[in-house]
Amino acid sequence: MKLKPIEDHIVVKVPTAVEEKTVGGIIIPDTAKEKPQIGEVIAVGTDEDLQKIVKVGDKVLYGKYAGTEVEVEGEKLLILSKDDILALVE
């Protein structure tokens, strides 16, 4: 299944977190870590203004609590609106 965002929405691939271990051997679970706020755009909606700014393959910085998380075929994705995008990362 593929997601095709509509209007001013984009689909962003959320980077997977790697389990971390402290120097003392304590494993830090994913729930205790800060969520990443940079992701790779994998689909862009139909809004012409948005398509001029963002394209597939770009990396974007988005707000901490922005978007809607979904899981498609075991992959974590985030659906963001144009207003949720803070900057392009080069």
DRENMIVEX-588749 format. One record per atom (N, C-alpha, C, O): chain; residue in three letters; atom name; x, y, z. Coordinates in steps of 0.001 Angstrom, whole numbers. Atoms other than C-alpha are relative to their C-alpha. Example, Ala and Ser with C-alpha at 12.3 -4.5 7.8 and 13.67 -1.06 7.14 Angstrom:
BEGIN
<mise A; paba Ala; martor N; x 890; y -1190; z 0>
<mise A; paba Ala; martor CA; x 12300; y -4500; z 7800>
<mise A; paba Ala; martor C; x 900; y 1200; z 0>
<mise A; paba Ala; martor O; x 1936; y 1181; z 665>
<mise A; paba Ser; martor N; x -820; y -1190; z -60>
<mise A; paba Ser; martor CA; x 13670; y -1060; z 7140>
<mise A; paba Ser; martor C; x -770; y 1090; z 730>
<mise A; paba Ser; martor O; x -261; y 2198; z 899>
This chain:
BEGIN
<mise A; paba Met; martor N; x 843; y -1177; z 0>
<mise A; paba Met; martor CA; x 0; y 0; z 0>
<mise A; paba Met; martor C; x 887; y 1238; z 0>
<mise A; paba Met; martor O; x 1861; y 1321; z 748>
<mise A; paba Lys; martor N; x -714; y -1275; z 36>
<mise A; paba Lys; martor CA; x 1251; y 3467; z -880>
<mise A; paba Lys; martor C; x -932; y 1096; z 469>
<mise A; paba Lys; martor O; x -2144; y 1032; z 262>
<mise A; paba Leu; martor N; x 782; y -1159; z -431>
<mise A; paba Leu; martor CA; x 108; y 6720; z 650>
<mise A; paba Leu; martor C; x 182; y 1118; z -1014>
<mise A; paba Leu; martor O; x 1307; y 1436; z -1401>
<mise A; paba Lys; martor N; x -32; y -1163; z 876>
<mise A; paba Lys; martor CA; x -779; y 9595; z -1669>
<mise A; paba Lys; martor C; x -652; y 1146; z 753>
<mise A; paba Lys; martor O; x -1877; y 1201; z 860>
<mise A; paba Pro; martor N; x 583; y -1113; z -750>
<mise A; paba Pro; martor CA; x -1207; y 12773; z 357>
<mise A; paba Pro; martor C; x -789; y 930; z -917>
<mise A; paba Pro; martor O; x -488; y 1056; z -2104>
<mise A; paba Ile; martor N; x 810; y -927; z 781>
<mise A; paba Ile; martor CA; x -3811; y 15272; z -778>
<mise A; paba Ile; martor C; x 243; y 1431; z 480>
<mise A; paba Ile; martor O; x 729; y 1667; z 1586>
<mise A; paba Glu; martor N; x -102; y -1436; z -292>
<mise A; paba Glu; martor CA; x -3818; y 19075; z -871>
<mise A; paba Glu; martor C; x 1392; y 379; z 497>
<mise A; paba Glu; martor O; x 2387; y 127; z -183>
<mise A; paba Asp; martor N; x -1266; y -549; z -496>
<mise A; paba Asp; martor CA; x -1090; y 20613; z 1318>
<mise A; paba Asp; martor C; x 675; y -918; z 1025>
<mise A; paba Asp; martor O; x 1250; y -439; z 2003>
<mise A; paba His; martor N; x -609; y 950; z -928>
<mise A; paba His; martor CA; x 125; y 17429; z 3050>
<mise A; paba His; martor C; x 1186; y -709; z -644>
<mise A; paba His; martor O; x 1254; y -853; z -1864>
<mise A; paba Ile; martor N; x -1131; y 796; z 453>
<mise A; paba Ile; martor CA; x 3374; y 15483; z 2793>
<mise A; paba Ile; martor C; x 114; y -1236; z 884>
<mise A; paba Ile; martor O; x -379; y -1249; z 2012>
<mise A; paba Val; martor N; x -284; y 1202; z -779>
<mise A; paba Val; martor CA; x 4422; y 12008; z 3940>
<mise A; paba Val; martor C; x 1502; y -34; z 222>
<mise A; paba Val; martor O; x 2285; y 71; z -723>
<mise A; paba Val; martor N; x -1406; y -26; z -388>
<mise A; paba Val; martor CA; x 7725; y 11851; z 5814>
<mise A; paba Val; martor C; x 354; y -1336; z 639>
<mise A; paba Val; martor O; x -397; y -1866; z 1456>
<mise A; paba Lys; martor N; x -513; y 1224; z -616>
<mise A; paba Lys; martor CA; x 9751; y 8754; z 6683>
<mise A; paba Lys; martor C; x 727; y 392; z 1280>
<mise A; paba Lys; martor O; x 1660; y 1194; z 1262>
<mise A; paba Val; martor N; x -603; y -301; z -1301>
<mise A; paba Val; martor CA; x 10636; y 8866; z 10374>
<mise A; paba Val; martor C; x 1197; y -916; z 200>
<mise A; paba Val; martor O; x 1070; y -2133; z 63>
<mise A; paba Pro; martor N; x -1169; y 858; z -225>
<mise A; paba Pro; martor CA; x 14170; y 7658; z 11124>
<mise A; paba Pro; martor C; x -216; y -916; z 1201>
<mise A; paba Pro; martor O; x -780; y -501; z 2213>
<mise A; paba Thr; martor N; x 151; y 945; z -1104>
<mise A; paba Thr; martor CA; x 14252; y 4560; z 13312>
<mise A; paba Thr; martor C; x 1077; y 254; z 1038>
<mise A; paba Thr; martor O; x 2239; y 495; z 712>
<mise A; paba Ala; martor N; x -927; y -223; z -1098>
<mise A; paba Ala; martor CA; x 15842; y 4978; z 16702>
<mise A; paba Ala; martor C; x 752; y -1289; z 306>
<mise A; paba Ala; martor O; x 180; y -2379; z 286>
<mise A; paba Val; martor N; x -830; y 1139; z -357>
<mise A; paba Val; martor CA; x 18696; y 2692; z 17644>
<mise A; paba Val; martor C; x 59; y -71; z 1521>
<mise A; paba Val; martor O; x 197; y 950; z 2195>
<mise A; paba Glu; martor N; x -47; y 170; z -1447>
<mise A; paba Glu; martor CA; x 18699; y 1252; z 21140>
<mise A; paba Glu; martor C; x 1368; y 451; z 519>
<mise A; paba Glu; martor O; x 2409; y 29; z 16>
<mise A; paba Glu; martor N; x -1241; y -528; z -545>
<mise A; paba Glu; martor CA; x 21282; y 3087; z 23210>
<mise A; paba Glu; martor C; x 312; y -634; z 1337>
<mise A; paba Glu; martor O; x -576; y -1058; z 2076>
<mise A; paba Lys; martor N; x -465; y 549; z -1268>
<mise A; paba Lys; martor CA; x 23344; y 1852; z 26102>
<mise A; paba Lys; martor C; x 949; y 1020; z 616>
<mise A; paba Lys; martor O; x 1835; y 1537; z -64>
<mise A; paba Thr; martor N; x -877; y -950; z -679>
<mise A; paba Thr; martor CA; x 24988; y 4108; z 28675>
<mise A; paba Thr; martor C; x 1327; y -670; z 332>
<mise A; paba Thr; martor O; x 1475; y -1882; z 175>
<mise A; paba Val; martor N; x -1307; y 523; z -380>
<mise A; paba Val; martor CA; x 28580; y 3706; z 29844>
<mise A; paba Val; martor C; x -140; y -1030; z 1114>
<mise A; paba Val; martor O; x 621; y -1996; z 1167>
<mise A; paba Gly; martor N; x 214; y 925; z -1116>
<mise A; paba Gly; martor CA; x 27263; y 1953; z 32957>
<mise A; paba Gly; martor C; x -766; y -1257; z -389>
<mise A; paba Gly; martor O; x -992; y -2124; z 456>
<mise A; paba Gly; martor N; x 684; y 1191; z 465>
<mise A; paba Gly; martor CA; x 25405; y -612; z 30828>
<mise A; paba Gly; martor C; x -1515; y 71; z 59>
<mise A; paba Gly; martor O; x -2191; y -929; z -180>
<mise A; paba Ile; martor N; x 1450; y -160; z -63>
<mise A; paba Ile; martor CA; x 21894; y 798; z 31267>
<mise A; paba Ile; martor C; x -536; y 238; z -1406>
<mise A; paba Ile; martor O; x -41; y 1103; z -2129>
<mise A; paba Ile; martor N; x 611; y -159; z 1319>
<mise A; paba Ile; martor CA; x 19739; y 427; z 28160>
<mise A; paba Ile; martor C; x -1118; y 1032; z 109>
<mise A; paba Ile; martor O; x -1987; y 938; z 975>
<mise A; paba Ile; martor N; x 1012; y -1055; z 15>
<mise A; paba Ile; martor CA; x 17647; y 3503; z 27353>
<mise A; paba Ile; martor C; x -1080; y -388; z -1007>
<mise A; paba Ile; martor O; x -791; y -490; z -2200>
<mise A; paba Pro; martor N; x 1064; y 408; z 929>
<mise A; paba Pro; martor CA; x 14259; y 2487; z 25869>
<mise A; paba Pro; martor C; x -433; y 1147; z -911>
<mise A; paba Pro; martor O; x -220; y 2319; z -599>
<mise A; paba Asp; martor N; x 456; y -1004; z 966>
<mise A; paba Asp; martor CA; x 12759; y 4281; z 22861>
<mise A; paba Asp; martor C; x -988; y 983; z 611>
<mise A; paba Asp; martor O; x -1022; y 2150; z 221>
<mise A; paba Thr; martor N; x 1019; y -874; z -593>
<mise A; paba Thr; martor CA; x 9951; y 5677; z 25017>
<mise A; paba Thr; martor C; x 606; y 1121; z 827>
<mise A; paba Thr; martor O; x -50; y 2134; z 1068>
<mise A; paba Ala; martor N; x -654; y -1026; z -815>
<mise A; paba Ala; martor CA; x 12447; y 7658; z 27096>
<mise A; paba Ala; martor C; x 815; y 977; z -841>
<mise A; paba Ala; martor O; x 1348; y 1956; z -318>
<mise A; paba Lys; martor N; x -804; y -848; z 872>
<mise A; paba Lys; martor CA; x 14163; y 9222; z 24093>
<mise A; paba Lys; martor C; x -852; y 1077; z -653>
<mise A; paba Lys; martor O; x -2068; y 942; z -796>
<mise A; paba Glu; martor N; x 635; y -1089; z 741>
<mise A; paba Glu; martor CA; x 13335; y 12434; z 22317>
<mise A; paba Glu; martor C; x -262; y -468; z -1432>
<mise A; paba Glu; martor O; x 607; y -1088; z -2044>
<mise A; paba Lys; martor N; x 314; y 378; z 1373>
<mise A; paba Lys; martor CA; x 11577; y 11876; z 18973>
<mise A; paba Lys; martor C; x 814; y 852; z -972>
<mise A; paba Lys; martor O; x 1016; y 2043; z -733>
<mise A; paba Pro; martor N; x -717; y -801; z 1001>
<mise A; paba Pro; martor CA; x 13577; y 12926; z 15907>
<mise A; paba Pro; martor C; x -958; y 983; z -656>
<mise A; paba Pro; martor O; x -2148; y 703; z -798>
<mise A; paba Gln; martor N; x 839; y -1020; z 619>
<mise A; paba Gln; martor CA; x 12306; y 16082; z 14233>
<mise A; paba Gln; martor C; x 428; y 274; z -1436>
<mise A; paba Gln; martor O; x 7; y 1260; z -2040>
<mise A; paba Ile; martor N; x -426; y -130; z 1387>
<mise A; paba Ile; martor CA; x 13997; y 15609; z 10868>
<mise A; paba Ile; martor C; x -358; y -1305; z -703>
<mise A; paba Ile; martor O; x -79; y -2391; z -195>
<mise A; paba Gly; martor N; x 370; y 1183; z 753>
<mise A; paba Gly; martor CA; x 12651; y 13235; z 8242>
<mise A; paba Gly; martor C; x 122; y 231; z -1491>
<mise A; paba Gly; martor O; x 242; y 1367; z -1949>
<mise A; paba Glu; martor N; x -124; y -72; z 1452>
<mise A; paba Glu; martor CA; x 12866; y 12449; z 4546>
<mise A; paba Glu; martor C; x -1382; y -52; z -638>
<mise A; paba Glu; martor O; x -2200; y -910; z -304>
<mise A; paba Val; martor N; x 1287; y -71; z 694>
<mise A; paba Val; martor CA; x 9947; y 13384; z 2302>
<mise A; paba Val; martor C; x -84; y -1151; z -1001>
<mise A; paba Val; martor O; x 805; y -1315; z -1836>
<mise A; paba Ile; martor N; x 169; y 1094; z 949>
<mise A; paba Ile; martor CA; x 8613; y 10332; z 436>
<mise A; paba Ile; martor C; x -1213; y 210; z -917>
<mise A; paba Ile; martor O; x -1367; y -507; z -1906>
<mise A; paba Ala; martor N; x 1135; y -331; z 868>
<mise A; paba Ala; martor CA; x 5404; y 11848; z -1031>
<mise A; paba Ala; martor C; x -464; y 1421; z 286>
<mise A; paba Ala; martor O; x -451; y 1868; z 1432>
<mise A; paba Val; martor N; x 451; y -1389; z -117>
<mise A; paba Val; martor CA; x 4081; y 15361; z -1676>
<mise A; paba Val; martor C; x -1416; y 94; z -549>
<mise A; paba Val; martor O; x -1743; y -533; z -1557>
<mise A; paba Gly; martor N; x 1395; y -180; z 402>
<mise A; paba Gly; martor CA; x 429; y 16424; z -1956>
<mise A; paba Gly; martor C; x -162; y 771; z -1298>
<mise A; paba Gly; martor O; x 819; y 1074; z -1977>
<mise A; paba Thr; martor N; x 338; y -604; z 1286>
<mise A; paba Thr; martor CA; x -1306; y 18113; z -4878>
<mise A; paba Thr; martor C; x 76; y 1527; z -27>
<mise A; paba Thr; martor O; x -89; y 2129; z -1088>
<mise A; paba Asp; martor N; x -70; y -1459; z -75>
<mise A; paba Asp; martor CA; x -914; y 21728; z -3692>
<mise A; paba Asp; martor C; x 1200; y 520; z -802>
<mise A; paba Asp; martor O; x 2336; y 129; z -535>
<mise A; paba Glu; martor N; x -1068; y -490; z 873>
<mise A; paba Glu; martor CA; x 1108; y 23617; z -6347>
<mise A; paba Glu; martor C; x 1054; y 802; z 750>
<mise A; paba Glu; martor O; x 2244; y 676; z 461>
<mise A; paba Asp; martor N; x -958; y -784; z -775>
<mise A; paba Asp; martor CA; x 2701; y 26030; z -3858>
<mise A; paba Asp; martor C; x 922; y -916; z 802>
<mise A; paba Asp; martor O; x 2124; y -665; z 898>
<mise A; paba Leu; martor N; x -794; y 959; z -770>
<mise A; paba Leu; martor CA; x 3859; y 23106; z -1719>
<mise A; paba Leu; martor C; x 994; y -728; z -897>
<mise A; paba Leu; martor O; x 2139; y -947; z -502>
<mise A; paba Gln; martor N; x -877; y 718; z 927>
<mise A; paba Gln; martor CA; x 5306; y 21282; z -4745>
<mise A; paba Gln; martor C; x 1171; y 854; z -472>
<mise A; paba Gln; martor O; x 2205; y 316; z -869>
<mise A; paba Lys; martor N; x -1105; y -896; z 353>
<mise A; paba Lys; martor CA; x 7437; y 24360; z -5534>
<mise A; paba Lys; martor C; x 1051; y 51; z 1107>
<mise A; paba Lys; martor O; x 2226; y 306; z 844>
<mise A; paba Ile; martor N; x -886; y -109; z -1158>
<mise A; paba Ile; martor CA; x 8945; y 24277; z -2035>
<mise A; paba Ile; martor C; x 663; y -1323; z 349>
<mise A; paba Ile; martor O; x 1870; y -1379; z 584>
<mise A; paba Val; martor N; x -468; y 1302; z -478>
<mise A; paba Val; martor CA; x 9278; y 20583; z -1177>
<mise A; paba Val; martor C; x -149; y -1042; z -1093>
<mise A; paba Val; martor O; x -1151; y -1067; z -1807>
<mise A; paba Lys; martor N; x 99; y 1101; z 958>
<mise A; paba Lys; martor CA; x 10039; y 17573; z -3356>
<mise A; paba Lys; martor C; x 432; y -1299; z 675>
<mise A; paba Lys; martor O; x 1055; y -1275; z 1737>
<mise A; paba Val; martor N; x -358; y 1314; z -537>
<mise A; paba Val; martor CA; x 10505; y 13851; z -2751>
<mise A; paba Val; martor C; x 1517; y -89; z 125>
<mise A; paba Val; martor O; x 2248; y 275; z -796>
<mise A; paba Gly; martor N; x -1432; y 127; z -257>
<mise A; paba Gly; martor CA; x 13916; y 13150; z -1228>
<mise A; paba Gly; martor C; x 559; y 1104; z 877>
<mise A; paba Gly; martor O; x 1643; y 953; z 1440>
<mise A; paba Asp; martor N; x -447; y -1089; z -875>
<mise A; paba Asp; martor CA; x 14198; y 16461; z 652>
<mise A; paba Asp; martor C; x -78; y -435; z 1457>
<mise A; paba Asp; martor O; x -890; y -1286; z 1822>
<mise A; paba Lys; martor N; x 85; y 202; z -1441>
<mise A; paba Lys; martor CA; x 14886; y 16416; z 4373>
<mise A; paba Lys; martor C; x -625; y 1256; z 597>
<mise A; paba Lys; martor O; x -236; y 2376; z 266>
<mise A; paba Val; martor N; x 708; y -1130; z -597>
<mise A; paba Val; martor CA; x 12573; y 18599; z 6455>
<mise A; paba Val; martor C; x 73; y -73; z 1516>
<mise A; paba Val; martor O; x 144; y -1149; z 2110>
<mise A; paba Leu; martor N; x 75; y -145; z -1446>
<mise A; paba Leu; martor CA; x 12552; y 19843; z 10018>
<mise A; paba Leu; martor C; x -1444; y 350; z 314>
<mise A; paba Leu; martor O; x -2012; y 1256; z -296>
<mise A; paba Tyr; martor N; x 1397; y -233; z -330>
<mise A; paba Tyr; martor CA; x 9114; y 19713; z 11610>
<mise A; paba Tyr; martor C; x -165; y 167; z 1503>
<mise A; paba Tyr; martor O; x 734; y -174; z 2272>
<mise A; paba Gly; martor N; x 273; y -248; z -1405>
<mise A; paba Gly; martor CA; x 7531; y 20650; z 14936>
<mise A; paba Gly; martor C; x -16; y -1272; z 831>
<mise A; paba Gly; martor O; x -291; y -2357; z 318>
<mise A; paba Lys; martor N; x -119; y 1138; z -907>
<mise A; paba Lys; martor CA; x 7928; y 18380; z 17951>
<mise A; paba Lys; martor C; x -1264; y -853; z 65>
<mise A; paba Lys; martor O; x -1172; y -2081; z 63>
<mise A; paba Tyr; martor N; x 1257; y 738; z -129>
<mise A; paba Tyr; martor CA; x 4257; y 17396; z 18202>
<mise A; paba Tyr; martor C; x -844; y 81; z -1277>
<mise A; paba Tyr; martor O; x -2065; y -69; z -1230>
<mise A; paba Ala; martor N; x 701; y -208; z 1261>
<mise A; paba Ala; martor CA; x 3363; y 17922; z 14538>
<mise A; paba Ala; martor C; x -370; y -1323; z -667>
<mise A; paba Ala; martor O; x 273; y -2351; z -454>
<mise A; paba Gly; martor N; x 350; y 1110; z 869>
<mise A; paba Gly; martor CA; x 1602; y 15544; z 12199>
<mise A; paba Gly; martor C; x -713; y -1162; z 653>
<mise A; paba Gly; martor O; x -1010; y -1151; z 1848>
<mise A; paba Thr; martor N; x 680; y 1217; z -422>
<mise A; paba Thr; martor CA; x -54; y 12168; z 12461>
<mise A; paba Thr; martor C; x 883; y -1183; z -350>
<mise A; paba Thr; martor O; x 1243; y -1374; z -1512>
<mise A; paba Glu; martor N; x -828; y 1177; z 237>
<mise A; paba Glu; martor CA; x 2011; y 9003; z 12890>
<mise A; paba Glu; martor C; x -859; y -1147; z -507>
<mise A; paba Glu; martor O; x -1938; y -1409; z 25>
<mise A; paba Val; martor N; x 656; y 1193; z 519>
<mise A; paba Val; martor CA; x 981; y 5982; z 10831>
<mise A; paba Val; martor C; x 1072; y -1049; z -275>
<mise A; paba Val; martor O; x 2243; y -724; z -469>
<mise A; paba Glu; martor N; x -928; y 1074; z 342>
<mise A; paba Glu; martor CA; x 2563; y 2600; z 10199>
<mise A; paba Glu; martor C; x -543; y -718; z -1223>
<mise A; paba Glu; martor O; x -1656; y -1244; z -1203>
<mise A; paba Val; martor N; x 392; y 636; z 1249>
<mise A; paba Val; martor CA; x 2420; y 1228; z 6663>
<mise A; paba Val; martor C; x 1049; y -1041; z -355>
<mise A; paba Val; martor O; x 2221; y -711; z -541>
<mise A; paba Glu; martor N; x -885; y 1108; z 334>
<mise A; paba Glu; martor CA; x 3938; y -2167; z 5882>
<mise A; paba Glu; martor C; x 1232; y -38; z 905>
<mise A; paba Glu; martor O; x 2350; y -264; z 443>
<mise A; paba Gly; martor N; x -1077; y 66; z -984>
<mise A; paba Gly; martor CA; x 6022; y -2048; z 9063>
<mise A; paba Gly; martor C; x 910; y 1209; z 40>
<mise A; paba Gly; martor O; x 1908; y 1204; z 762>
<mise A; paba Glu; martor N; x -837; y -1194; z 59>
<mise A; paba Glu; martor CA; x 7452; y 1382; z 8292>
<mise A; paba Glu; martor C; x -741; y 1167; z 663>
<mise A; paba Glu; martor O; x -1907; y 1420; z 359>
<mise A; paba Lys; martor N; x 621; y -1139; z -670>
<mise A; paba Lys; martor CA; x 6774; y 4398; z 10534>
<mise A; paba Lys; martor C; x 69; y 1230; z -892>
<mise A; paba Lys; martor O; x 1139; y 1641; z -1342>
<mise A; paba Leu; martor N; x 110; y -1189; z 834>
<mise A; paba Leu; martor CA; x 5559; y 7392; z 8564>
<mise A; paba Leu; martor C; x -729; y 1088; z 763>
<mise A; paba Leu; martor O; x -1447; y 817; z 1725>
<mise A; paba Leu; martor N; x 632; y -1149; z -624>
<mise A; paba Leu; martor CA; x 4389; y 10857; z 9512>
<mise A; paba Leu; martor C; x -661; y 815; z -1101>
<mise A; paba Leu; martor O; x -26; y 1136; z -2105>
<mise A; paba Ile; martor N; x 708; y -835; z 958>
<mise A; paba Ile; martor CA; x 1754; y 12840; z 7636>
<mise A; paba Ile; martor C; x -48; y 1409; z 575>
<mise A; paba Ile; martor O; x -607; y 1638; z 1648>
<mise A; paba Leu; martor N; x -105; y -1390; z -448>
<mise A; paba Leu; martor CA; x 2403; y 16576; z 7933>
<mise A; paba Leu; martor C; x -744; y 923; z -953>
<mise A; paba Leu; martor O; x -864; y 643; z -2145>
<mise A; paba Ser; martor N; x 564; y -1038; z 873>
<mise A; paba Ser; martor CA; x 601; y 19635; z 6647>
<mise A; paba Ser; martor C; x 1106; y 1012; z -305>
<mise A; paba Ser; martor O; x 2161; y 1007; z 329>
<mise A; paba Lys; martor N; x -988; y -1003; z 395>
<mise A; paba Lys; martor CA; x 2440; y 22501; z 4981>
<mise A; paba Lys; martor C; x 390; y 890; z 1183>
<mise A; paba Lys; martor O; x 1544; y 1302; z 1296>
<mise A; paba Asp; martor N; x -265; y -858; z -1158>
<mise A; paba Asp; martor CA; x 2145; y 24540; z 8192>
<mise A; paba Asp; martor C; x 908; y -648; z 1042>
<mise A; paba Asp; martor O; x 1523; y 55; z 1844>
<mise A; paba Asp; martor N; x -833; y 719; z -971>
<mise A; paba Asp; martor CA; x 3978; y 21840; z 10205>
<mise A; paba Asp; martor C; x 1485; y 23; z -368>
<mise A; paba Asp; martor O; x 2340; y -225; z 482>
<mise A; paba Ile; martor N; x -1390; y 1; z 464>
<mise A; paba Ile; martor CA; x 7160; y 22159; z 8106>
<mise A; paba Ile; martor C; x 671; y 1292; z 444>
<mise A; paba Ile; martor O; x 207; y 2386; z 122>
<mise A; paba Leu; martor N; x -705; y -1181; z -489>
<mise A; paba Leu; martor CA; x 9627; y 24499; z 9778>
<mise A; paba Leu; martor C; x 1138; y 430; z -912>
<mise A; paba Leu; martor O; x 1381; y 1625; z -1076>
<mise A; paba Ala; martor N; x -1140; y -338; z 844>
<mise A; paba Ala; martor CA; x 12617; y 24289; z 7417>
<mise A; paba Ala; martor C; x 414; y -1201; z -832>
<mise A; paba Ala; martor O; x 88; y -2344; z -514>
<mise A; paba Leu; martor N; x -640; y 1039; z 795>
<mise A; paba Leu; martor CA; x 14402; y 22338; z 4710>
<mise A; paba Leu; martor C; x 1412; y -177; z 551>
<mise A; paba Leu; martor O; x 2075; y 805; z 885>
<mise A; paba Val; martor N; x -1345; y 294; z -501>
<mise A; paba Val; martor CA; x 17616; y 20643; z 5857>
<mise A; paba Val; martor C; x 871; y -348; z -1182>
<mise A; paba Val; martor O; x 547; y -1248; z -1956>
<mise A; paba Glu; martor N; x -914; y 249; z 1136>
<mise A; paba Glu; martor CA; x 20517; y 20761; z 3391>
<mise A; paba Glu; martor C; x 1241; y -691; z 452>
<mise A; paba Glu; martor O; x 2119; y -980; z -362>
